[in-house]
Amino acid sequence: MLCATAAELPPEGDFLYEPKWDGFRVIVFRHGATVRLQSRDLKPLDRYFPELHAALRDALPEGCALDGEVVIAGRHGLDFDALQQRIHPAASRVERLSHETPASFVAFDLLALAGRSLTAKPQAERRMLLQALLAEAGPPLHLTPMTTERAQAVRWLKEFEGAGLDGVVAKEADLPYQPGRRAMLKVKHVRTADCVLAGFRWHKSGEDAISSLLLGLYDEAGVLQHVGAASAFAMDRRRALARELAPLRLTGRAAGAHPWAGWQSAEVGDAQRMPGAQSRWSGGKDMGWEPLRPERVCEVKYDHLQGRRFRHAAGFLRWRPDKPASDCRFDQLEVTAPYELARVFGADRAGGVSPGPASAARAA
C-alpha cells in the first residue's frame, strides 16, 4: 500500500498518524524456520542485511508478515547514504558494514499472523495486533510510534525532522490494506532555495528535450557544489527548456573551465557528489550531462537535505533573474535542530499513542 502526497494533515476524521521513515520499504515474511526480506519491486534483500535476518527470525512467530522500513540510525539521525552502501555485491563488504553500520527494521503494519491474511481487517485492528506482537521486541526490531491526535502529529512533523525522518503519514482507521493503491496520505517538509543552474541531462527521447536540471550552491570556500536536480517537467516544457538554455551551453575549451569539468569521467562511487557518475542505482543508464555557464538562478522546492545534497529531486518553481548566481550559497538553507532517534523509537511506549476511543471500539 502506497502514499499520496498531501499539503497538510487531514483537518478532521478518524486517522492513525505515524512518522514517515526514510529508508528501504520492506515486507518481512516469517515462514517455517526462514525469514525473507522483500523490496517493493519484489527483490530479495536478505543478503544485504544479515544482522536483521537473524534477529527477525528469532523475534517473530512463524506465519507472520510485517510491512515496514529498513533504516540505519547514525549519530545525526537516519543515514540514507550508509543504507545505500549496504547494497553491494561483495559479501565481505556487506558483512563488515553489518557490524560498522547495523540496520534496524521499523514495523508499521501487520499483514499476516499465524498463516492467515489480515489485509481485509481495518488499519486500527491491524495496529493493535501489531502492538501485541511486538510488545516484547527489542533492537533491531522496532514498532513505529503512532498517535490518533492530530495536534501530536503536527508536533511530530516539526520535531522528528531533526532525526532525519521524512514527514508524517496519515492512515484512515477503518482502512483495509490495499496493495498497489495510494490509500495513505503523507505530508512532507517543503522548503525553497535559490540555486545555480550549472548543467542538464538530455531526455531519453533525444537531444531536443531536457530530462533534468543540475543544481548547485556555493560553499564557504566559494566552490560550486552539486546539490541535486529538478526533473518533473511536461514534454513540451522539456523541449522549450532545450531551446531556452541553448545559448548557455559550454563546449570545447569553455567547457573545460566549468567548475564541474572533471566530473565527466567520474567513476562508480562518486555519484553522491558528481552528477555524471555511474552508480549501483543507475542500472547502466547514460548519466552524461551538458555543462552550462553557471549564471542563471532558479528557485526550487525541496523536502530535506542528506548531508549536503537534496535527498529527493527538487521541484522547479521559477527563474530568478533578480538574483546573482554568487548569492546562491548553503547559508540560505534552514538548519534543522537535532532530535534523538532513541526518543522516536521509544515514543510508542511513552503514552498517548494508542488508538482513540472510536478506533479501539471498532477494532474490538
C-alpha positions in Angstrom: 0.0 0.0 0.0 1.4 3.4 -1.1 1.1 7.0 -0.1 -0.3 10.0 -1.9 1.3 13.4 -1.1 -0.8 16.0 0.7 -0.1 19.6 1.6 -1.2 19.2 5.2 -2.6 16.7 7.6 -6.3 15.9 7.3 -8.3 18.6 9.2 -10.8 16.0 10.6 -11.6 12.3 10.6 -10.5 9.2 12.4 -6.9 8.7 11.4 -3.8 7.0 12.7 -0.7 9.2 12.3 2.9 7.8 12.1 6.3 9.2 11.3 7.4 8.8 7.6 10.7 6.8 7.8 13.4 7.5 5.3 14.8 4.1 4.4 14.1 1.0 2.3 10.5 -0.2 2.3 10.4 -3.9 3.0 7.9 -6.7 3.6 9.2 -9.3 6.1 7.9 -12.8 5.8 8.5 -15.3 8.6 7.8 -18.8 7.2 8.9 -22.0 8.9 12.4 -21.6 10.0 13.2 -18.9 7.5 12.9 -15.2 7.1 12.5 -13.3 3.8 13.0 -9.6 3.3 11.4 -8.4 0.1 11.6 -4.9 -1.5 8.7 -3.1 -3.2 9.8 -4.4 -6.6 9.8 -8.0 -5.3 13.6 -8.2 -5.0 15.1 -10.2 -2.1 17.2 -8.1 0.3 18.2 -10.8 2.8 21.9 -11.0 1.8 22.4 -7.2 2.4 21.2 -7.2 6.0 22.4 -10.4 7.7 22.1 -8.9 11.1 18.4 -8.3 10.6 17.8 -11.7 9.1 18.9 -13.5 12.3 17.2 -11.0 14.7 13.9 -11.2 12.9 14.0 -15.0 12.7 14.4 -15.2 16.5 11.8 -12.5 17.4 8.9 -13.2 15.1 6.5 -16.1 15.2 6.0 -18.5 12.3 3.4 -17.5 9.7 3.5 -13.6 10.0 4.2 -10.9 7.5 5.2 -7.3 8.5 5.3 -4.1 6.4 7.9 -1.6 7.5 11.2 0.2 6.7 14.8 -0.8 7.0 16.8 2.2 8.3 20.3 2.9 9.6 20.4 5.3 12.6 23.6 7.3 12.6 25.0 9.9 15.1 23.0 12.7 13.4 19.8 10.8 12.6 18.8 8.5 9.8 21.7 7.9 7.4 20.3 7.0 3.9 23.8 7.2 2.4 25.0 4.5 4.7 21.9 2.4 3.8 22.8 2.7 0.1 26.3 1.4 0.8 24.8 -1.9 2.1 23.6 -2.8 -1.5 26.9 -4.2 -2.6 27.8 -7.4 -4.5 30.8 -8.3 -2.2 29.7 -10.4 0.7 32.7 -9.5 2.7 31.9 -5.8 2.5 28.3 -6.4 3.5 29.4 -8.4 6.5 31.8 -5.7 7.6 29.2 -3.0 7.2 26.6 -5.0 9.1 28.9 -4.5 12.2 30.0 -1.0 11.4 26.6 0.5 10.5 24.0 -2.0 11.7 20.5 -1.6 10.3 17.1 -1.6 12.1 13.7 -2.7 11.0 10.8 -0.4 11.9 7.4 -2.2 11.6 4.3 -0.2 10.8 1.8 -2.8 9.6 0.9 -6.4 10.1 -0.3 -8.2 7.0 -0.5 -11.8 8.2 -0.5 -13.7 11.5 -0.4 -17.4 12.2 -0.5 -18.0 8.5 -3.7 -16.0 8.0 -4.0 -12.8 6.0 -5.1 -9.7 7.9 -5.3 -7.4 4.9 -9.1 -7.2 4.9 -9.1 -6.0 8.6 -9.2 -2.3 9.4 -6.0 -0.4 10.0 -6.8 0.2 13.7 -7.2 -3.5 14.3 -4.0 -4.4 12.5 -2.2 -1.8 14.6 -3.4 -3.3 17.8 -2.4 -6.8 16.7 1.0 -5.4 15.7 1.5 -3.8 19.1 0.7 -7.0 20.8 3.0 -9.0 18.6 5.9 -6.6 19.2 5.2 -5.9 22.9 8.5 -7.6 24.0 10.5 -6.8 20.9 13.9 -5.1 21.2 16.5 -3.7 18.8 17.0 -4.0 15.9 13.2 -4.6 15.7 11.1 -1.6 16.5 7.4 -0.6 16.4 6.8 2.7 14.8 5.3 5.4 17.0 1.6 6.1 16.3 -0.9 8.7 17.6 -4.6 9.4 16.9 -4.2 13.0 18.0 -3.7 15.5 15.1 -2.1 18.0 17.3 0.5 15.4 18.3 1.1 14.6 14.7 1.7 18.3 13.9 4.3 18.4 16.7 6.0 15.2 15.2 6.1 16.9 11.8 8.3 19.6 13.3 10.3 17.7 16.0 11.0 14.4 14.3 12.6 16.1 11.3 15.7 16.7 13.4 16.1 12.9 13.5 16.1 12.7 9.7 12.5 11.4 9.3 10.6 12.3 6.1 7.4 13.7 7.4 4.1 12.2 8.8 1.8 9.5 7.3 -2.0 9.6 7.9 -4.0 6.3 7.6 -7.7 6.0 7.9 -8.5 3.9 11.0 -11.0 1.7 9.2 -8.9 1.3 6.0 -8.1 -2.3 4.8 -4.6 -2.9 3.4 -4.8 -2.2 -0.3 -1.6 -3.3 -2.2 -0.6 -1.0 -5.0 -3.1 1.8 -4.1 -2.1 5.2 -2.8 -4.5 4.9 0.0 -2.5 6.6 2.7 -1.5 10.3 2.9 2.0 11.7 3.5 2.8 15.2 4.5 6.5 16.1 3.9 8.6 19.1 4.8 8.8 21.5 2.0 11.3 24.4 1.7 12.6 26.6 -1.1 16.1 27.5 -2.2 17.7 29.7 -4.9 20.1 27.5 -6.8 22.6 28.0 -9.7 21.7 26.2 -12.8 25.0 24.6 -13.8 24.1 21.8 -16.3 21.4 19.5 -17.6 20.8 15.9 -18.8 19.2 15.1 -22.1 15.9 13.3 -22.1 15.9 9.7 -23.3 13.8 10.7 -26.3 16.7 12.5 -27.9 18.7 15.8 -27.9 15.7 18.1 -28.4 14.3 17.7 -24.8 15.8 18.1 -21.3 15.5 15.4 -18.7 16.7 17.2 -15.6 18.3 20.4 -14.5 21.5 20.1 -12.4 21.6 22.5 -9.4 24.5 23.9 -7.5 25.2 26.0 -4.4 28.4 27.8 -3.3 30.1 26.6 -0.2 32.1 28.6 2.4 35.2 28.4 0.2 33.3 29.8 -2.8 33.3 26.4 -4.6 30.2 25.5 -6.6 28.9 22.2 -5.2 26.3 19.9 -6.9 23.3 19.6 -4.6 20.7 17.8 -6.7 18.4 18.0 -9.7 14.9 19.1 -10.8 13.3 16.8 -13.2 9.4 17.0 -13.2 8.5 18.7 -16.4 5.9 18.1 -19.1 7.3 17.1 -22.5 6.5 20.4 -24.2 8.3 22.2 -21.3 11.3 19.9 -21.7 11.6 20.9 -25.4 11.2 24.5 -24.6 14.0 24.3 -21.9 16.3 22.8 -24.5 15.8 25.8 -26.8 15.9 28.3 -23.9 19.1 27.0 -22.5 21.0 26.5 -25.8 22.8 29.9 -25.5 24.3 28.9 -22.1 25.8 25.6 -23.3 29.6 25.3 -23.0 31.7 23.3 -25.5 35.4 22.8 -26.1 37.8 24.8 -24.0 35.0 26.8 -22.4 33.5 23.5 -21.1 36.9 22.7 -19.6 36.7 25.8 -17.4 33.4 24.7 -15.9 33.5 24.1 -12.1 32.5 20.5 -12.6 34.6 19.9 -15.7 36.4 16.9 -14.2 33.2 15.1 -13.5 32.6 13.9 -17.0 35.0 11.0 -16.3 33.6 10.3 -12.8 33.6 6.6 -11.7 31.2 4.4 -9.8 31.2 5.5 -6.2 31.4 9.2 -7.0 27.7 9.6 -7.8 26.9 11.2 -4.4 28.8 14.3 -5.4 29.2 14.1 -9.1 26.2 14.4 -11.4 27.7 12.4 -14.3 28.8 9.4 -12.3 27.6 5.9 -12.7 26.4 4.2 -9.5 24.8 1.0 -8.4 21.4 2.6 -8.9 21.9 3.9 -12.4 21.4 0.5 -14.0 23.9 1.2 -16.8 21.9 4.2 -18.0 23.7 7.1 -19.7 24.3 9.6 -16.9 26.1 12.1 -19.2 25.4 15.7 -18.7 25.9 19.0 -20.5 27.6 21.9 -18.8 26.1 25.4 -18.8 27.5 28.7 -17.9 26.7 29.0 -14.2 24.9 32.3 -14.5 21.1 31.5 -14.3 19.4 31.2 -11.0 16.2 29.2 -10.3 14.0 28.8 -7.2 13.2 25.2 -6.3 11.3 23.4 -3.6 12.9 20.6 -1.6 12.0 18.4 1.4 15.2 18.0 3.3 19.0 17.5 2.9 21.0 14.3 3.2 24.4 15.7 4.0 24.8 18.5 1.5 22.5 17.1 -1.1 18.8 17.3 -1.6 17.5 13.9 -0.5 14.9 13.7 -3.3 14.5 15.5 -6.7 13.8 19.2 -6.2 10.7 20.8 -7.8 11.3 23.7 -10.2 9.3 26.8 -9.2 10.5 29.8 -11.3 13.5 31.6 -12.7 15.1 34.3 -10.5 16.6 36.9 -12.9 16.8 39.3 -10.0 19.3 37.1 -8.1 23.0 36.8 -8.9 24.5 33.3 -9.0 27.0 34.3 -6.4 24.2 34.7 -3.8 23.2 31.0 -4.1 25.0 29.7 -1.0 24.5 27.0 1.5 23.9 29.5 4.3 20.4 30.3 2.9 19.2 26.8 3.9 17.3 26.2 7.0 19.2 24.1 9.6 17.1 21.6 11.5 17.6 21.1 15.2 18.7 17.6 16.1 16.3 15.1 17.7 17.5 11.9 19.3 16.3 8.8 17.4 16.2 6.9 20.7 13.3 9.2 21.6 11.5 8.4 18.4 12.0 4.7 18.7 10.6 4.9 22.3 7.7 7.2 21.5 5.2 4.3 21.1 5.9 3.4 24.8 5.8 6.9 26.1 2.0 7.1 26.3 -0.7 8.8 24.3 -0.2 6.8 21.2 -2.8 4.1 21.4 -5.9 4.1 19.1 -8.5 6.6 20.2 -11.9 5.5 21.6 -13.6 5.2 18.2 -10.8 3.3 16.7 -10.4 1.0 19.7 -14.1 0.3 19.9 -14.2 -0.6 16.2 -11.1 -2.8 16.5 -12.7 -4.6 19.4 
